[in-house]
Amino acid sequence: MKENILEQVKKSISEISKRQGAYTKLTDLKEKISLTFDENINRILEEKEIVKKVEFPKVKLNFKYILSIPFIYAMIIPSVILHISVQIYQQVCFRLYGIPTVKQSEYFVYDRKLLSLLNPMEKFNCIYCSYVNNLFRFCTEIGARTERYWCPIKYYRRINSHSQYDKFVEEAKSRDEFEEKWEELRDFSDLESH
C-alpha cells in the first residue's frame, strides 16, 4: 500500500509538473502573441499615418534660453491687449473718417509649408512667433492708413516704411497745394473696403 501511495504521489507530482510546464508555456505564448500583435498594430498605424509618434526636441539646456523663456512668453499678454485695442481703434475711428478697415485675414497668416517637419515645441514657438509678427504687420498697416489721413508728409531722410508711405506728399509750394494733396490722400478709393 505504501508503494501504491508513493506511486500515486509521484504520478500526481509528474502530472502537476507537466501541467505547470504547459501553463508556463501557454503564458509565455500569450505574452509573445500580445507583444507581436501590439507591434504590428503600431506599425500599421504609423504606416497609414493614423497616429504619428511625437518626438520632442533634443535641445541642449542653455542657461540663456531658460532665462529668456518667461520674457518671451510673457509678451503674449501685451500682444493680445494691443490686438484688441488696435481693432477697437480701427473699427471706431476708421468708420468715422471713411478709412477702409484693415482686413485681419490678409495679415494673420499661418501657412508655413514646413511646419510638418517641426516637433511640437517648435510648432508652438513658430505659431506664437507668427502671431506676434503678423500682429505688428497688421498694426503697421493701421498706423499707415492713420498717418495717411492725418499727416501724409514724407520724411526728409529716406526711411523704410509702410504700404501707404509712397503716396505721401513729398513737397508742396504752398499751403493750399499741400492741403489739396492732403485731401486727395484722404480719398481711400484706391483701397478695398472690408
Secondary structure, DSSP 8 states (H G I E B T S, - for coil): -HHHHHHHHHHHHHHHHHHHHHHHHHHHHHHHHHHHHHHHHHHHHHHTTSS-----------HHHHHHHHHHHHTHHHHHHHHHHHHHHIIIIIHHHT-----GGGT-----TTGGGS-HHHHHHHHHHHHHHHHHHHHHHHHHHHHHHH--B--SS-----TTGGGSB---SSHHHHHHHHHHHT--TTS---
